[in-house]
Amino acid sequence: MAVDRLSMAGGLKFMLLLSVAIGCDAASNAELSDFMTSLWHSDVNNASSVRVNLQGHASSGSATDHATGPLFSSVNDQYYFSRPTYAALIQLLDNYNHVIGDAERSNQNEDHEVTLFLEAISKTTVMQKTQQFLKQQGYVGVSLAEFDTLLRQIWFEFYPRHGQTRDSCGFEHVFVGETDTSEVIGFHNWIQFHLQEQKGNLDYRGYIFSKQPRTLGTQFTWLSKTKSLGTFMYGTSPELDMAMFTVCYLTRRNQLCSFSVDGHPIQLKTFDITNGGGHHLGTAYVN
Ligand SMILES: *[C@@H]1O[C@H](CO)[C@@H](O)[C@H](O)[C@H]1NC(C)=O
């Protein structure tokens, strides 16, 4: 009897260990590359006709403006930004206070805009494939509602970035951008870059690197603060950026997320922030 119980406990422990192992870091870099490549090709909402004008090469640390013109030279705004996921993303961009230290508060209308954005992206093949992949890997459950809840927690729940004030969230940091006393932090989305450039709030100062597929390292000032190296993918849909960052955050949290898309190597980095309890995305960017 006693022996049986012991071996049963051993078996349970083994199964537990196994499921922990499966739920953690199960996807190899090759599997990740296959998945990310298939995701890239599913991005029917991409804005691949967007053109950039790189102009001069900037070195991080230099204060010289190496670009007199804007980075985005040709974007068919009306064509792309009326699409459901772009339109829903753009609604969210003015919901945040970019100043670090100033508390974030959302109202009912802004909460509703988050719901509409999550609804819009959940209808895309990109997000559906992402949920399937994460389910296979053991990171999310079977229901779409569960995935929605997870995305909300990771990207939209407010947390304190440095001090005690809930002044930030993953979405604000990555898709909108923030400022601290001396510089721009976060800001890794091309749509926000282009819109802020159009409004005259952002001055592009030159590129640091340009890689396939559609990946840039740039230098710019935003609202008079400097970003000496700001990286992002461009011409990607909102759902593709969110999907790629979410997959890296769940499978390669606090590590380099290395994979290739059509043979082009990409490295993303995502970090967890545990301030305020729970898992939230602190940042996510192209390395
Ligand atoms: C990007 O969009 C264009 C135009 O809609 C489409 O032809 C192309 O297949 C898309 N690319 C990918 C990788 O989905």
The ligand as a MOL file (V3000), in Angstrom:
LIG
                    3D

  0  0  0     0  0            999 V3000
M  V30 BEGIN CTAB
M  V30 COUNTS 14 14 0 0 0
M  V30 BEGIN ATOM
M  V30 1 C 1.1440 42.2480 -48.1080 0
M  V30 2 O 0.0760 42.9180 -48.7110 0
M  V30 3 C 0.0850 42.8120 -50.1180 0
M  V30 4 C -0.9880 43.7360 -50.6370 0
M  V30 5 O -2.1900 43.5750 -49.9530 0
M  V30 6 C -0.1020 41.3650 -50.5240 0
M  V30 7 O -0.0950 41.2440 -51.9270 0
M  V30 8 C 1.0280 40.5450 -49.9300 0
M  V30 9 O 0.8110 39.1970 -50.1790 0
M  V30 10 C 1.1240 40.7770 -48.4370 0
M  V30 11 N 2.3220 40.1840 -47.9700 0
M  V30 12 C 2.2940 39.2490 -47.0960 0
M  V30 13 C 3.6300 38.7640 -46.6720 0
M  V30 14 O 1.2620 38.8100 -46.6540 0
M  V30 END ATOM
M  V30 BEGIN BOND
M  V30 1 1 1 2
M  V30 2 1 1 10
M  V30 3 1 2 3
M  V30 4 1 3 4
M  V30 5 1 3 6
M  V30 6 1 4 5
M  V30 7 1 6 7
M  V30 8 1 6 8
M  V30 9 1 8 9
M  V30 10 1 8 10
M  V30 11 1 10 11
M  V30 12 1 11 12
M  V30 13 1 12 13
M  V30 14 2 12 14
M  V30 END BOND
M  V30 END CTAB
M  END
